Amino acid sequence: MMEDSNKLDRLDIRIGFNCNNNCVYCIVKEGRNKFKDISTDEIKKHIDYAKKEGVKKLTFTGGEPTIRSDFLEIGKYASSLGFEEIMITTNGRLLAYEDYVDKLIDAGFNKFMISLPGHNSELYSEITKTDGFNQVIKGIQNLQKRNQLICLNLVLNKLNYEHLEGYLDLLSRIGFIDLFQVTYVMSSNGDLKLQRTIIPKYSDSMPPFIEFLNGLDKLKNINFYLLMDFPLCFIKNHLKHVNEFRIPNLKIITPNKEFNSDNYNEKRQNCKFKPESCKECDLDNLCEGIWPIYNQLYGTSELIPVKK
């Protein structure tokens, strides 16, 4: 029997926009004072829906989900329904507290996606506007001691792309990481002057990034890595690591119903932009293109069609 290609694989619940970091590139922080967190009861209803639909994987994100006082209750409820995977997307700062990590694991959370935008305290603080770097490193160590699945996410931006050599060194010393993901920065703020301080040009950021990837390929402690929101013409030699090829059928729930999506893949593709010249590229049918904000800032002259 053929499987239903429209069947949901994962439900992503962004339970609130509040956070204990203030990252310069955050795409949801403008909603912190506009939208209330999703209530506990409503979250449980979404979890019930996922179970009814045969969804096997849940992700809880924000904002920062771990700052909610009811988060352990939410995890226990999801765990009681027997989901295969219950993942937290987190800045990882509260994972520095071992008793809290134990409570999260006991509640049923079994996969942790941790944002780590800088390789040291100085850069981390510049990007997040907090002094949380050592907490995140301690949190990663706490999870490793408990043999948990750990994923790291690096948002490549104008503040950190020149420090990739230092980041690679940190990765070489950080211990075993199941998955490392790099996402090219995208911000929703319409202030183009501000965006130029956050979003780098591909022609500036990609040469050091490709060198970084070549070093990453040699690390034995990184099980696998994925690349997100990069035009394929810049990473044509790393196509097996393209995350867009692997995104499951995903539904997203957020406090702002305008951001909700029953079909995340389709919504992503409809939001992106490609110039006419991309039709000449051998990777055109595989590539989503670029975010419109990048086109507004820098245009598309850097996009060179790939020819075999």
N, C-alpha and C positions, 0 to 999 in steps of 0.2 A: 504494500500500500504506500502511495506517495504521501510525504508529509505536506501539510498545509504551509505554503511559503509565507502566508500572511499571519501565521500564529505568532503571538508575542513571545519573545525569548526573555525579555528583561523589563522590569518596571523601575523607573528612576523617579524617586520622590524627593523633590527639593523642599525640605520641610520648613524652611524659613530662610530669610535673607540676612538675618543678624549674624555677626561674626566678631571674634576677638582679634582679628587682623584687619588691616585696612590697605590691602594691596592696591598698588597704583593702577593696575590693569583690570581690576575686578569689574565684571559686566553686570553684577546684580546689586552693587552697594547703593545705587540710586533708589532702589526699591525698599530699602530698610525702613524708611519713615513713611512709606506709602502703603505697604501691604503687611498685614498681620501674618504671623506664622500659621501654618496649617495646624488645626487643632488635633489633639490626640485622637479623638473619636473619628475625625475625618480621615486621618492617616490610617487608622485601623480599617476603615471602610475600603480604602484603596488597596490595602493589603488583602482584604477578603476578596476583592475583585480579581486581583492577580492570581490568587489561589484558584478561584473559580475558572479562570481562563487557562489554567494549566501552566502559568508562568513558573519557572524554576529558580529565577535569579532576581534578587532585589538589590537596589542601590539606594542608600540614603545620603543625601548631600545637602548643600545649603547655598549661601552662607556656611556657617559652621555647625554641623548637627550635634557635636558632642557637648555644646554649651547648654543644650536644652535639659531641663530638669527631668523630663519624662522620657529621655532617650533610651534608658535601660528598659523601661516598661515597653516601649515600642519594639525594641529588639526581642524581648522575651515573647511578645505576642506573635511576631513574625516567625520566630523559631518554633513556637508551639504548633504552627501550621505545616512545618516540614519542608521549608524551602531549601533547595540544594546549596545556594550561596546567598549570604546576606553581607553586602559590602558597605563600608563606610568610605565616603570621600571626605577627607579631613585635612586641616593644616597640621595636625599631629601634635599640637602643643600639649593638650591634656593627656596625651599618651605617655608623657614623662612621669606620670604618677602611677606606680605599679599596681596599687590597689584598684585604681579605676580601670586599668587595662584588664585585670583579672575579672572585674565585674562585666566589662564589655564582652569578653570571651564567654563567660558563664551565661550571659544573656543570649548568646547565639551568633554574634557577629564573627565571621570567619574569614574576611578578606578586608584589607586596609589599603586604600589608595591615598597616599600622603603627598601633599604639595611641598616641594622644596625648591624655591626659586633662586636661591643663592648658595654659594659654596662656603661662605663664612659669615660670621655675625654681622660684619659691617655691611655687606651687600644685601644680606637677608633683611636687615633693618631698613635699608634704603628702599627696598621694594615693598615690604609689608607694613612699614611704619610701626613695627613692634620689635621688642628685644626677645624673640622667641627661638632663635636658631638652636641654642643648646637644648631647649626643651624638645625640639623636633628630633634631634640626633639621639637624645635619651629615649624618646618614644620609639624610634626605630629599633634601638637596642633592646628595649623591653619586649617588643614583639618578636624579635629574633630569638631571645631567650625562651620564648614560649612557642617557637616553631610555627608562627603564624604566616599566612600568605601576605607578602608585602609588595605593593606596587608604589613606585615613585613617579611623580609628575613634575616635569620642568616646563614652565611657560617661557619660551624663548622671547625675549623682549630687548628693547634698546639699552636697558640698564645692565643686562647680564651677558649679552652675546660676546663681548670682548673678554669675558672671564671664563670661557669654556675650558681652557687648559686647567685652571684651578678646580673646576667642577669635575673634570675627568679624574683628577687626582683624588678628590673626595670619594668619588664612586669606587675607585680602586681599593679604598680602605674601609668602605662602609659595611662590608659583609655581604652575605647572600641576599639578592633582591630578585624576586620571581619575575617582575615585569617593570621596565623603565619606559616611561612615555614622555615624549617631547611634543609640545603643542606650540605652534606659532601663534603669537599673541593676536588677539582680536578684542577690541574694546567697543562698547556700544555708545560711548559718549560722543556727541556730535561736534565737540570743540576740536577743530582740526589742529589748532596750535598745540593743544594739550596732547593730541594723538601723536604728533611728531616727536614728542618726548618719550613716547612709549613704544611705538611701532617702528622698527628699523627697516631700512630698505633691504630688499633681498640681495642686491649687489654688494652691500656692506656685510650683511650677517651670514650669508651662505658660505663664503670661502672658509671662515673659521669653523662654521658648523660642520661642513663636510670633513674637515680635518678632525673634528671632535668625533664624528661617527666612525671614522677609520680607527681611532683609538678605542672607541667603545666596542668595536668588533673584536678587539683583542682581550677584553676583560672576561675572565672566567667566572666571576661572581655575579654577573648580570645574566640571568637565564635567557631573557629575550627583551627586545625593545621595539617600541612602536612609534611611528611618526604621524602627527595629526595636523591637518590644515596647512600643508606645504604643497605648492604647485609641483606637479610631478616632474616637470622639466628640470627642477633643481635637485631632485633626489632620484634621478633615473637609474642610478646604480644601486639603489636601496629599496626597490619596489616591494620586496618580500616583507618589508617592515611597515608598509603603509596601513595605518589603522582604518582608513575609510573602507578598505576591502574586507574588513572583519567586523564592522559594527553590526550588532544583532538587530533583529526587529525589536524596536525599543519604543516604549511610551513614556512620556515625561509629564509629571505633575508638578506644578509650582504654585506659590501663593498668588502670582499674577496669572490669571487664567489666559491672558493673551499669549503667554509664553508656553502654555500647554501644547503638547504635540502627541497625536495618536500614531503618527508615522514620522519618527525623528529623521530617518534617512532622507525621505522625500522633502521634508521641510528644509533640511540643510542644503540640499541641491538647489532648491528653488530660491534660496537666499544668496547664493554665490553668483559670481560674475566671470564671464570669459569673453575676451575680445575676439573679433573675427579671425585674427591670425592663428588662434588656437585650433581652428579647423584643419590647419595644415600639419598639425602635430600628430605623430603616430600614437601618442598617449591620450589623445583628445577624448576618446570614449571612456577612458578610465578615470580621467581627472575631473574633479569638481570645479576647479578654477580658484579664484581668490575672493576674499570678502570685499564687498563694495567700498568699505572705508579705505582699504589699501589703494584702490583705483582712484579715489578722491584725493588721496595724499600724494601718490607718486606716479599714477598712470600705469601703463602696461608694457612699456618699452623694454623692460627687463625680461619679459616672458619670451623665450626663444623656442620655436617649435622644434621638437625632437624628431630627427629623421634617422631611420635605421641604415 
